[in-house]
């Protein structure tokens, strides 16, 4: 059976790529971009520099800088007003996963209208939508190359996975220099997020030879450089490799799928406002341990790519090494448990049934090598609390 593969039409990858943003947008025949970003990026001066580059290319740019972490349906209202006020013919998602996810949602809603809940899984959204140009500033989400956006419902707190080609950026501009000022905590959380993308893409029931190649390449790179860049954020070589690996992992899971870690992670983020990469990291070792026997050889391949198993090791040994290595990595980059993060146990326990229900409803657990029951998901939530 043929694997459906989708990629951005244009990709510019490497140091200095962001300097070419005007050329990229103009080359697509677009002229009125709305830069969708956050106040932090404005404060660094990076947004002014981008607007200047767009202007130098003859483009009329405007800025919407009120995106929020883990974007909500309420946060999209002002963004849609900004799209309309500027008569934008495209949106540029500039920042981490949240500005890029916001840009994708605005692109679809500006054309189709309705509520974001109309577009959540299992619906597959094919468009049309305003073109999105994605410029990531973290090495983790991979959103610059994926067919998904994630938006939280402001009323129900459900973190909605919205899939389909309508959310695939038309262009991605990937410049590792934009990550040089990332603090260690953000570096760790986004780096483990990228590793989660790669491993879940490889073990997913929807994996294919195209996604496999990129996933293994990303796993190998992250295994070599994540600790380096966590310890020294100015290590440009490590930053460049991490940025490429995050994009590779994004392409891999966009053309395969994520699985149980992501299904369980989204409700944690929605209800307790834990950053997406960090909530993935909290779950990653325990969910892998739960799943590993159902796809031992696939997890063994991941262990060998990560550098924690030798080619001649039995698959069972290699898979066990992977589980241990993920736990060690999360300790080394100081991933807290939900308890250590400050989440009250009574609040956690009271929401576990709803989180388990929402995790299953997202569809992602169905891609897992071992598809869990709702009770097993509840048990995993209890196990990782700390």
Secondary structure, 3 states (H helix, E strand, C coil): CCCCCCCCCEEEECCCHHHHHHHHHHHCCCCCEEEECCHHHHHCCHHHHHHHHHHHCCCCCEEECCCCCCCEHHHHHHHHHHHHHHCCCEEEEEECHHHHHHHHHHHHHHHHCCCHHHHCCCCECCCCCCEEEEEECCCCCCHHHCCEEEEECCCCCCEEEEECHHHCCCEEEECHHHHCCCCHHHHHHHHHHHHHHHHHHHHCCCCCHHHHHHHHHHHHHHHHHHHHHHHCCCCHHHHHHHHHHHHHHHHHHHCCCCCHHHHHHHHHHHHHCCCHHHHHHHHHHHHHHHHHHHHHHHHHHHHHHHCCCCCCCCHHHHHHHHHHHHHHHHHHCCCCCHHHHCCCHHHHHHHHHHHHHHHHHCCHHHHCCCCCCHHHHHHHHHHHCC
